[in-house]
Amino acid sequence: MNFNERKEIIQFFNKIEADFETESWIYRDVKVWPILKTYFFLKIFWNSQIQSHHRIQRKGIRQSFKSFVKRKIIGLTIDKLELDQIEFLFFSGGNFRETIQESSLNKFYDPIGNYLEENQKSFKFFEYGHISNHNTYKERGINIQYLYSYFEGESRQENIDFSKWNGFVEFEDFVSTKLSCTKNSLKLEVLETLKKVNVWSMCFEWILSKTKPKKIFLLSYYNLPCFGLLIAAKKRGISCIDIQHGTQGNMHPAYSGFKQNYSLLPDVFWLWDQKTESQLIENFKFSNFKTLVGGNPWHYYLSNLVQKLSKTKASILYTLQPIHPLIDDYVLEVMEETKEEFDWLVRLHPRINTEQVHQLISELKLLGIYNENLWKLANESPLPSLLKDVDLHISKFSGCISEAADLGTFSIILEKNGEIAYRHLIESEIAAGGIDSDSRRLLSAIQENIGKRKQVESIDLKTVLDNFC
């Protein structure tokens, strides 16, 4: 998705909310506009297809029996799950983990967990998604994905009278066109999506009834499992904190717009820096939310572990994103031209699949710009270690741009998306844009900015948590 396409979609959603009563879009007593706005934006962004039809099939006796047995087995597992009362609950996907010294850490949660442990405060980490084979740091992290299967059998579909949703006709016209699906398929996708959120809310109503936390921390509050947690937490009046994990700005549907709270958004937004805080306050159209400048917990944790990279040349780190092409031709041209002058480190994004990786490596080898040692260094080192020690960082609009600035490293931003999201960093002269897919402009920007650094004052995590927890 290019900048103009992204801008079109964001502007459309903002107009829908401005022109219509999106607060009337209610499912099971929940105002669901934030769910649908973020879900369908990402659906369009990733070019995900909606099936042309969803048919509800009646289960045969054999399939029903299998489902019954599966739920019974899961029920026994649930009975063994020890859930005592705690002060803090943390929830995220497993994709926020990174392996350090043979332990899998949650990059943003474990540094906070260490503080809570030192201060004898009770907490638990819960996760959804793929179960990792790695040992979790200090045995933290309970994967509760299986709970979804159990409570899914308890959930019943509730129909929606879309005629009562003011503005939905305009919404379905736009989104069904973008996703190349029928309007009926889109309606069914809405129902299915909201049912999934409801199942997750049932999971967390059960968890919260046992754990009774005072505060809940989330990463990527705008995914379906987290929305379920938010619904359950709001019913109990529990404060929810969303921790910044990447790009925000007015081109991000989860961090801009919203004319009211909808009772489905986090109570507190934990930001990495004051500039991002100011940007969030400017981008939201409602005022009853709180912010906390807490810094980047991952950077704080690694501050005493970072080791200097072994380099013989000036180094450039290029952080990729899972969009096609992975590396544009004009960037490859500059890499090939400067391979003797600079060490190029290419960092993969977790969403880039194995086939894409092999294709990229083959392409780099053909151009004579693949170096196995640099490749391993770029993809096996903790990202902050790289960002802190390279001489320059390049990316399209990745959250790594903000991370680099937090560590004092200059970034070249390749796309308009990033220039808008990180306008404050360009103004602070820790980043530059204006490349416009031009190899000569990119080369000039590299030569002008390589080696530039900025002295930054890091935020002390312990001081933040002393006041917050």
Stockholm file with secondary structure:
# STOCKHOLM 1.0

chainA/1-469         MNFNERKEIIQFFNKIEADFETESWIYRDVKVWPILKTYFFLKIFWNSQIQSHHRIQRKGIRQSFKSFVKRKIIGLTIDKLELDQIEFLFFSGGNFRETIQESSLNKFYDPIGNYLEENQKSFKFFEYGHISNHNTYKERGINIQYLYSYFEGESRQENIDFSKWNGFVEFEDFVSTKLSCTKNSLKLEVLETLKKVNVWSMCFEWILSKTKPKKIFLLSYYNLPCFGLLIAAKKRGISCIDIQHGTQGNMHPAYSGFKQNYSLLPDVFWLWDQKTESQLIENFKFSNFKTLVGGNPWHYYLSNLVQKLSKTKASILYTLQPIHPLIDDYVLEVMEETKEEFDWLVRLHPRINTEQVHQLISELKLLGIYNENLWKLANESPLPSLLKDVDLHISKFSGCISEAADLGTFSIILEKNGEIAYRHLIESEIAAGGIDSDSRRLLSAIQENIGKRKQVESIDLKTVLDNFC
#=GR chainA/1-469 SS CCHHHHHHHHHHHHHHHHHSCGGGCEETTEECHHHHHHHHHHHHHTTCCCCSCCCCCCCCHHHHHHHHHHHHHHHHHHHHCCCCCCSEEEEEEGGGEEEETTEEEETTTHHHHHHHHHTTCCEEEEEESSCCSSCBGGGCCEECHHHHHHHHTTCCCCCCCGGGSTTHHHHHHHHHHHTTCCHHHHHHHHHHHHHHHHHHHHHHHHHHHHHCCSEEEESSTTSHHHHHHHHHHHHHTCEEEEECCSCCSTTSTTSSBCSSCTTTSCSEEEESSHHHHHHHHHHBSCCCCEEEECCCHHHHHHTTTCCCCCCSSEEEEEECCSSSSSSCHHHHHHHHHTTTTEEEEEECCTTSCHHHHHHHHHHHHHTTCCCHHHHHHHHHSCHHHHHHHSSEEEESSCTHHHHHHHTTBCEEECSHHHHHHTHHHHHTTSEECCCTTCHHHHHHHHHHHTTCBCCCCCCCHHHHHHHHC
#=GC SS_cons         CCHHHHHHHHHHHHHHHHHSCGGGCEETTEECHHHHHHHHHHHHHTTCCCCSCCCCCCCCHHHHHHHHHHHHHHHHHHHHCCCCCCSEEEEEEGGGEEEETTEEEETTTHHHHHHHHHTTCCEEEEEESSCCSSCBGGGCCEECHHHHHHHHTTCCCCCCCGGGSTTHHHHHHHHHHHTTCCHHHHHHHHHHHHHHHHHHHHHHHHHHHHHCCSEEEESSTTSHHHHHHHHHHHHHTCEEEEECCSCCSTTSTTSSBCSSCTTTSCSEEEESSHHHHHHHHHHBSCCCCEEEECCCHHHHHHTTTCCCCCCSSEEEEEECCSSSSSSCHHHHHHHHHTTTTEEEEEECCTTSCHHHHHHHHHHHHHTTCCCHHHHHHHHHSCHHHHHHHSSEEEESSCTHHHHHHHTTBCEEECSHHHHHHTHHHHHTTSEECCCTTCHHHHHHHHHHHTTCBCCCCCCCHHHHHHHHC
//
